[in-house]
Amino acid sequence: MNLFWLDSSDATGYIELSSQSISCRISNNIKFFTLDAQHLMESIRPASFNTISMTAAFVAYWRQYTDIPFAKDVAELIDASKQIETFLSTHEITRDEIRWYAPLFEIRYKSVEELIRRSGITQVIELASGLSFRGLVLAQDPDISYVETDLEELTKEKRVLASTLKERYSLTMNCNFRLSAANALDKYQLHDAIDHFKKDQAVAVVNEGLLPYLTMNEMETVTGNIKGILEQFGGIWITPDFSFKENYTEVSAQRIQVRDAIAELTGRRLHSSIFENEEDLSSFLRKMGLQAEVFHQTDLVSSVVSLGGLQLPDSFLQKVKPKLKLWVITPA
């Protein structure tokens, strides 16, 4: 049995760990609970996601070729070039073969942000935010409250990065921007992360790049967690993460190679929760009590600077447009 003492400005207490259970007590009786360890691991399983942090570095590497705020800084600070070049060489993939990842990530990021702005919603929680600092950018507006969530280890790294960016650019970091450790599979962690949100104002739930790593059961859990937030606050869920078999079978050999390498690294097969087609997705959402409006990501983006920087043709945008979609989801 292991005993860990907690001491903070809010409360003191302990966490008691054994092979059978996890108990937590806070001194002023704010919280007390005991969880069966096996049930906890089967229902939440955060450890199985820890290795996905490497994919956050992969995205950060390609974002440095864009004009996304802080993207170049983040890539430099985490030495993304070294990490990804090692990854590519290990799997015998050349950078030029997959340089089109940069515009894909750029379009995805910018289209999501555009819909946040268009919604007019000023309370945002981003799930599995990786090494993005969209919240830090948007929260420079004091009227916007933005919470970026991810697993504990990555969140610790982000706090260090955020502090560095604050000093480098003399940024304002008030309580309207928060970095919170929260597993998207755990509704209690998600609700704790937004406990400070105003209950009479809508919330935008955002994620990009999370759902492809989930099984269908996990997809249902995360969808249910998001629906719970929307039912409590009102608002929208913005995600580009759904994929279809018809698109999955048309990917290039290089992209399949990257997916296989990521699966080997993370222990998770990408797109195991893939849908047959859009009607299949609509059926899933209806079953969950949700409805969606669909946008083309490229229609929401005014410029894609990585195309020129990486010498990719402008025709690339028309080629990918049918496949790059963005869903705005609300309770039915």
Buried (B, 14 or more C-beta within 10 A) or exposed (E): EEEEEBEEEEBEBBBBBEEEBBBBBBEEEEEEEEBEBEEBBEEBEBEBBBEBBBBBBBBBBBBBBBBBBBBBBBBEBBEBBEBBEEBBEEBEBEBEBBBBBBBBBBBBBBBBBBBBEEBEBBBBBBBBBBBBBBBBBBBBEEEBBBBBBBBEEBBEBBEEBBEBBEEEEEBEBEEBBBBBBBBBBBBEBBBEBBEEBEEEEBBBBBBBBBBBBBEEEBBBBBBEBBBEBBEEBBBBBBBBBBBBEEBBEEEEEBBEBBBEBBBEBBEBBBBBBBBEEBEBBBEBBEEBEBBBEEBBBBEBBEEBBBBEBBEBEEEBBEEBBEBBBBBBBBBE
